[in-house]
Amino acid sequence: MATKRATKRGRPAKRASGRYWSKRVTQASDALDLRRGVFNLPPKKMAQSLKRSAERSTRRKSAPLRSAMSMLSFYENRAGRKLPASRKRQIAQAKQELRRLFGKER
């Protein structure tokens, strides 16, 4: 009988095949059809692309701003501690730009 390799926390190790549910969410989300590489764009272009996707989507379940913000937060949260500070700043700038584009500035 083969035993499963465990991580430091005692959970089974991830499969080597790289099948993660988070990848499926960004590719086949019911919220938005995202442009490929949208999270690698500069903040202003990232916000514009997310806004365009949110407004065109017929499958989203909430307002366009909320859907776009959800995808940004999802990306940021899934990256976790591995996300460099510079990328976190870019995402924060993209969130501010999204609010500005939707006329919801603070």
N, CA and C atoms as an extended XYZ file, in Angstrom:
318
Properties=species:S:1:pos:R:3:atomname:S:1:resname:S:1:resid:I:1 pbc="F F F"
N         0.843       -1.165        0.000 N   MET     1
C         0.000        0.000        0.000 CA  MET     1
C         0.897        1.239        0.000 C   MET     1
N         0.630        2.152       -0.919 N   ALA     2
C         1.420        3.375       -1.019 CA  ALA     2
C         0.923        4.398       -0.011 C   ALA     2
N         1.851        5.062        0.640 N   THR     3
C         1.463        6.097        1.590 CA  THR     3
C         1.569        7.462        0.918 C   THR     3
N         0.715        8.373        1.348 N   LYS     4
C         0.744        9.732        0.805 CA  LYS     4
C         1.801       10.537        1.541 C   LYS     4
N         2.512       11.343        0.772 N   ARG     5
C         3.498       12.228        1.371 CA  ARG     5
C         2.760       13.403        2.017 C   ARG     5
N         3.122       13.772        3.223 N   ALA     6
C         2.437       14.865        3.919 CA  ALA     6
C         3.331       16.097        3.984 C   ALA     6
N         2.698       17.257        4.016 N   THR     7
C         3.433       18.511        4.179 CA  THR     7
C         3.743       18.710        5.648 C   THR     7
N         4.363       19.836        5.976 N   LYS     8
C         4.735       20.122        7.362 CA  LYS     8
C         3.529       20.166        8.289 C   LYS     8
N         2.393       20.589        7.760 N   ARG     9
C         1.194       20.726        8.596 CA  ARG     9
C         0.379       19.441        8.679 C   ARG     9
N         0.874       18.377        8.101 N   GLY    10
C         0.189       17.104        8.197 CA  GLY    10
C        -0.866       16.874        7.138 C   GLY    10
N        -0.988       17.809        6.184 N   ARG    11
C        -1.956       17.637        5.100 CA  ARG    11
C        -1.288       16.930        3.932 C   ARG    11
N        -2.064       16.238        3.123 N   PRO    12
C        -1.467       15.609        1.942 CA  PRO    12
C        -0.872       16.666        1.014 C   PRO    12
N         0.225       16.332        0.359 N   ALA    13
C         0.881       17.258       -0.565 CA  ALA    13
C         0.019       17.479       -1.802 C   ALA    13
N         0.184       18.637       -2.440 N   LYS    14
C        -0.558       18.938       -3.672 CA  LYS    14
C        -0.100       17.984       -4.776 C   LYS    14
N        -0.981       17.733       -5.716 N   ARG    15
C        -0.621       16.886       -6.833 CA  ARG    15
C         0.415       17.579       -7.707 C   ARG    15
N         1.306       16.813       -8.267 N   ALA    16
C         2.351       17.369       -9.119 CA  ALA    16
C         1.793       17.845      -10.457 C   ALA    16
N         0.586       17.408      -10.787 N   SER    17
C         0.012       17.749      -12.089 CA  SER    17
C        -0.364       19.221      -12.194 C   SER    17
N        -0.422       19.946      -11.062 N   GLY    18
C        -0.703       21.372      -11.087 CA  GLY    18
C        -2.166       21.716      -11.287 C   GLY    18
N        -3.066       20.855      -10.904 N   ARG    19
C        -4.501       21.138      -11.047 CA  ARG    19
C        -5.022       21.844       -9.803 C   ARG    19
N        -5.170       23.136       -9.896 N   TYR    20
C        -5.642       23.919       -8.766 CA  TYR    20
C        -7.006       24.511       -9.090 C   TYR    20
N        -7.875       24.571       -8.116 N   TRP    21
C        -9.208       25.125       -8.338 CA  TRP    21
C        -9.138       26.610       -8.645 C   TRP    21
N        -8.133       27.310       -8.120 N   SER    22
C        -8.035       28.750       -8.356 CA  SER    22
C        -7.749       29.064       -9.824 C   SER    22
N        -7.016       28.214      -10.493 N   LYS    23
C        -6.750       28.416      -11.913 CA  LYS    23
C        -8.047       28.278      -12.702 C   LYS    23
N        -8.849       27.305      -12.327 N   ARG    24
C       -10.126       27.098      -13.008 CA  ARG    24
C       -11.055       28.295      -12.800 C   ARG    24
N       -11.017       28.896      -11.610 N   VAL    25
C       -11.866       30.054      -11.324 CA  VAL    25
C       -11.517       31.211      -12.248 C   VAL    25
N       -10.229       31.497      -12.406 N   THR    26
C        -9.853       32.627      -13.252 CA  THR    26
C       -10.110       32.354      -14.722 C   THR    26
N       -10.110       31.095      -15.127 N   GLN    27
C       -10.329       30.774      -16.540 CA  GLN    27
C       -11.798       30.585      -16.886 C   GLN    27
N       -12.569       30.030      -15.980 N   ALA    28
C       -13.958       29.691      -16.304 CA  ALA    28
C       -14.935       30.250      -15.271 C   ALA    28
N       -14.638       31.417      -14.761 N   SER    29
C       -15.481       32.022      -13.741 CA  SER    29
C       -16.838       32.405      -14.296 C   SER    29
N       -17.872       32.282      -13.468 N   ASP    30
C       -19.192       32.743      -13.873 CA  ASP    30
C       -19.292       34.260      -13.785 C   ASP    30
N       -18.328       34.874      -13.142 N   ALA    31
C       -18.385       36.325      -12.965 CA  ALA    31
C       -17.924       37.074      -14.209 C   ALA    31
N       -16.768       36.739      -14.736 N   LEU    32
C       -16.181       37.511      -15.823 CA  LEU    32
C       -15.433       36.642      -16.814 C   LEU    32
N       -15.370       37.102      -18.056 N   ASP    33
C       -14.479       36.525      -19.051 CA  ASP    33
C       -13.276       37.449      -19.117 C   ASP    33
N       -12.183       37.026      -18.522 N   LEU    34
C       -11.015       37.884      -18.397 CA  LEU    34
C       -10.087       37.760      -19.593 C   LEU    34
N        -9.463       38.877      -19.916 N   ARG    35
C        -8.445       38.898      -20.958 CA  ARG    35
C        -7.232       38.140      -20.429 C   ARG    35
N        -6.579       37.403      -21.284 N   ARG    36
C        -5.406       36.628      -20.883 CA  ARG    36
C        -4.300       37.586      -20.401 C   ARG    36
N        -3.719       37.323      -19.253 N   GLY    37
C        -2.638       38.127      -18.712 CA  GLY    37
C        -3.068       39.452      -18.114 C   GLY    37
N        -4.350       39.583      -17.797 N   VAL    38
C        -4.856       40.858      -17.282 CA  VAL    38
C        -4.162       41.286      -15.988 C   VAL    38
N        -3.769       40.358      -15.152 N   PHE    39
C        -3.162       40.704      -13.877 CA  PHE    39
C        -1.683       41.071      -14.010 C   PHE    39
N        -1.134       40.947      -15.209 N   ASN    40
C         0.250       41.334      -15.451 CA  ASN    40
C         0.348       42.716      -16.091 C   ASN    40
N        -0.782       43.347      -16.344 N   LEU    41
C        -0.806       44.671      -16.963 CA  LEU    41
C        -0.503       45.753      -15.927 C   LEU    41
N        -0.114       46.959      -16.400 N   PRO    42
C         0.018       48.088      -15.457 CA  PRO    42
C        -1.339       48.388      -14.824 C   PRO    42
N        -1.353       48.993      -13.626 N   PRO    43
C        -2.605       49.201      -12.886 CA  PRO    43
C        -3.734       49.855      -13.689 C   PRO    43
N        -3.441       50.888      -14.450 N   LYS    44
C        -4.475       51.603      -15.186 CA  LYS    44
C        -5.113       50.701      -16.252 C   LYS    44
N        -4.281       49.974      -16.989 N   LYS    45
C        -4.782       49.078      -18.035 CA  LYS    45
C        -5.507       47.882      -17.427 C   LYS    45
N        -5.010       47.417      -16.277 N   MET    46
C        -5.659       46.310      -15.573 CA  MET    46
C        -7.082       46.710      -15.191 C   MET    46
N        -7.227       47.901      -14.637 N   ALA    47
C        -8.543       48.389      -14.212 CA  ALA    47
C        -9.464       48.565      -15.415 C   ALA    47
N        -8.946       49.115      -16.505 N   GLN    48
C        -9.761       49.307      -17.704 CA  GLN    48
C       -10.235       47.978      -18.271 C   GLN    48
N        -9.344       46.992      -18.292 N   SER    49
C        -9.694       45.676      -18.811 CA  SER    49
C       -10.744       44.996      -17.933 C   SER    49
N       -10.569       45.082      -16.610 N   LEU    50
C       -11.540       44.482      -15.695 CA  LEU    50
C       -12.897       45.167      -15.808 C   LEU    50
N       -12.897       46.475      -15.966 N   LYS    51
C       -14.151       47.216      -16.126 CA  LYS    51
C       -14.869       46.767      -17.399 C   LYS    51
N       -14.115       46.690      -18.484 N   ARG    52
C       -14.683       46.258      -19.765 CA  ARG    52
C       -15.275       44.848      -19.645 C   ARG    52
N       -14.526       43.947      -19.021 N   SER    53
C       -14.996       42.573      -18.853 CA  SER    53
C       -16.252       42.514      -17.985 C   SER    53
N       -16.252       43.294      -16.905 N   ALA    54
C       -17.392       43.278      -15.980 CA  ALA    54
C       -18.646       43.830      -16.644 C   ALA    54
N       -18.499       44.875      -17.449 N   GLU    55
C       -19.665       45.470      -18.092 CA  GLU    55
C       -20.214       44.602      -19.224 C   GLU    55
N       -19.345       43.858      -19.884 N   ARG    56
C       -19.780       43.007      -20.997 CA  ARG    56
C       -20.336       41.658      -20.554 C   ARG    56
N       -19.988       41.239      -19.360 N   SER    57
C       -20.378       39.917      -18.882 CA  SER    57
C       -21.888       39.808      -18.710 C   SER    57
N       -22.419       38.717      -19.202 N   THR    58
C       -23.851       38.443      -19.018 CA  THR    58
C       -24.065       37.418      -17.909 C   THR    58
N       -22.974       36.865      -17.386 N   ARG    59
C       -23.077       35.812      -16.377 CA  ARG    59
C       -22.825       36.294      -14.962 C   ARG    59
N       -22.435       37.550      -14.790 N   ARG    60
C       -22.113       38.015      -13.451 CA  ARG    60
C       -23.365       38.089      -12.586 C   ARG    60
N       -23.149       37.969      -11.287 N   LYS    61
C       -24.288       37.904      -10.361 CA  LYS    61
C       -24.430       39.168       -9.526 C   LYS    61
N       -23.544       40.134       -9.705 N   SER    62
C       -23.634       41.390       -8.953 CA  SER    62
C       -23.259       42.551       -9.869 C   SER    62
N       -23.159       43.731       -9.301 N   ALA    63
C       -22.836       44.934      -10.076 CA  ALA    63
C       -21.447       44.803      -10.710 C   ALA    63
N       -21.206       45.485      -11.827 N   PRO    64
C       -19.914       45.377      -12.506 CA  PRO    64
C       -18.720       45.744      -11.612 C   PRO    64
N       -18.847       46.824      -10.835 N   LEU    65
C       -17.744       47.221       -9.960 CA  LEU    65
C       -17.430       46.117       -8.960 C   LEU    65
N       -18.459       45.556       -8.378 N   ARG    66
C       -18.260       44.500       -7.374 CA  ARG    66
C       -17.608       43.259       -7.991 C   ARG    66
N       -18.030       42.889       -9.196 N   SER    67
C       -17.441       41.731       -9.872 CA  SER    67
C       -15.968       41.962      -10.178 C   SER    67
N       -15.656       43.150      -10.681 N   ALA    68
C       -14.265       43.468      -11.012 CA  ALA    68
C       -13.395       43.491       -9.758 C   ALA    68
N       -13.900       44.099       -8.693 N   MET    69
C       -13.159       44.146       -7.429 CA  MET    69
C       -12.957       42.742       -6.863 C   MET    69
N       -13.962       41.908       -7.018 N   SER    70
C       -13.867       40.529       -6.523 CA  SER    70
C       -12.728       39.780       -7.203 C   SER    70
N       -12.601       39.962       -8.509 N   MET    71
C       -11.539       39.268       -9.224 CA  MET    71
C       -10.161       39.788       -8.808 C   MET    71
N       -10.039       41.074       -8.583 N   LEU    72
C        -8.766       41.631       -8.111 CA  LEU    72
C        -8.422       41.090       -6.729 C   LEU    72
N        -9.391       41.091       -5.841 N   SER    73
C        -9.162       40.572       -4.485 CA  SER    73
C        -8.857       39.087       -4.513 C   SER    73
N        -9.555       38.359       -5.365 N   PHE    74
C        -9.313       36.919       -5.498 CA  PHE    74
C        -7.865       36.668       -5.906 C   PHE    74
N        -7.397       37.403       -6.917 N   TYR    75
C        -6.021       37.245       -7.380 CA  TYR    75
C        -5.036       37.561       -6.255 C   TYR    75
N        -5.274       38.655       -5.564 N   GLU    76
C        -4.381       39.070       -4.485 CA  GLU    76
C        -4.357       38.045       -3.348 C   GLU    76
N        -5.526       37.552       -2.970 N   ASN    77
C        -5.610       36.597       -1.865 CA  ASN    77
C        -5.011       35.243       -2.219 C   ASN    77
N        -5.198       34.787       -3.453 N   ARG    78
C        -4.654       33.495       -3.842 CA  ARG    78
C        -3.137       33.528       -3.920 C   ARG    78
N        -2.564       34.675       -4.279 N   ALA    79
C        -1.108       34.782       -4.343 CA  ALA    79
C        -0.515       34.760       -2.935 C   ALA    79
N        -1.249       35.317       -1.987 N   GLY    80
C        -0.843       35.267       -0.584 CA  GLY    80
C         0.507       35.904       -0.311 C   GLY    80
N         1.286       35.247        0.520 N   ARG    81
C         2.582       35.790        0.928 CA  ARG    81
C         3.597       35.801       -0.201 C   ARG    81
N         3.351       35.040       -1.250 N   LYS    82
C         4.296       34.983       -2.369 CA  LYS    82
C         4.229       36.235       -3.245 C   LYS    82
N         3.185       37.027       -3.083 N   LEU    83
C         3.018       38.227       -3.897 CA  LEU    83
C         3.960       39.319       -3.392 C   LEU    83
N         4.873       39.788       -4.255 N   PRO    84
C         5.812       40.830       -3.827 CA  PRO    84
C         5.089       42.140       -3.488 C   PRO    84
N         5.719       42.950       -2.669 N   ALA    85
C         5.136       44.221       -2.244 CA  ALA    85
C         4.843       45.122       -3.439 C   ALA    85
N         5.687       45.075       -4.453 N   SER    86
C         5.465       45.919       -5.636 CA  SER    86
C         4.172       45.534       -6.354 C   SER    86
N         3.879       44.233       -6.432 N   ARG    87
C         2.641       43.772       -7.073 CA  ARG    87
C         1.433       44.150       -6.214 C   ARG    87
N         1.582       44.074       -4.893 N   LYS    88
C         0.481       44.471       -4.001 CA  LYS    88
C         0.143       45.939       -4.201 C   LYS    88
N         1.185       46.772       -4.358 N   ARG    89
C         0.957       48.198       -4.614 CA  ARG    89
C         0.240       48.393       -5.943 C   ARG    89
N         0.638       47.631       -6.965 N   GLN    90
C        -0.013       47.743       -8.271 CA  GLN    90
C        -1.482       47.350       -8.188 C   GLN    90
N        -1.786       46.318       -7.446 N   ILE    91
C        -3.175       45.878       -7.296 CA  ILE    91
C        -3.974       46.940       -6.543 C   ILE    91
N        -3.372       47.524       -5.514 N   ALA    92
C        -4.047       48.596       -4.770 CA  ALA    92
C        -4.327       49.790       -5.691 C   ALA    92
N        -3.366       50.105       -6.559 N   GLN    93
C        -3.557       51.196       -7.520 CA  GLN    93
C        -4.663       50.851       -8.512 C   GLN    93
N        -4.707       49.591       -8.939 N   ALA    94
C        -5.749       49.153       -9.870 CA  ALA    94
C        -7.126       49.254       -9.214 C   ALA    94
N        -7.217       48.944       -7.925 N   LYS    95
C        -8.490       49.061       -7.209 CA  LYS    95
C        -8.936       50.518       -7.155 C   LYS    95
N        -7.992       51.414       -6.868 N   GLN    96
C        -8.313       52.839       -6.844 CA  GLN    96
C        -8.777       53.306       -8.221 C   GLN    96
N        -8.088       52.855       -9.257 N   GLU    97
C        -8.445       53.235      -10.628 CA  GLU    97
C        -9.821       52.696      -11.001 C   GLU    97
N       -10.135       51.479      -10.564 N   LEU    98
C       -11.461       50.907      -10.822 CA  LEU    98
C       -12.550       51.760      -10.183 C   LEU    98
N       -12.335       52.159       -8.935 N   ARG    99
C       -13.310       53.013       -8.252 CA  ARG    99
C       -13.495       54.327       -9.015 C   ARG    99
N       -12.375       54.890       -9.490 N   ARG   100
C       -12.447       56.140      -10.241 CA  ARG   100
C       -13.213       55.945      -11.550 C   ARG   100
N       -12.921       54.849      -12.253 N   LEU   101
C       -13.597       54.571      -13.523 CA  LEU   101
C       -15.107       54.398      -13.358 C   LEU   101
N       -15.510       53.826      -12.238 N   PHE   102
C       -16.927       53.605      -11.973 CA  PHE   102
C       -17.573       54.787      -11.246 C   PHE   102
N       -16.786       55.840      -10.989 N   GLY   103
C       -17.312       57.026      -10.317 CA  GLY   103
C       -17.612       56.812       -8.850 C   GLY   103
N       -16.893       55.929       -8.199 N   LYS   104
C       -17.116       55.610       -6.782 CA  LYS   104
C       -15.896       55.963       -5.949 C   LYS   104
N       -15.258       57.078       -6.252 N   GLU   105
C       -14.044       57.460       -5.516 CA  GLU   105
C       -14.371       57.745       -4.058 C   GLU   105
N       -13.412       57.452       -3.227 N   ARG   106
C       -13.567       57.700       -1.786 CA  ARG   106
C       -13.094       59.074       -1.453 C   ARG   106
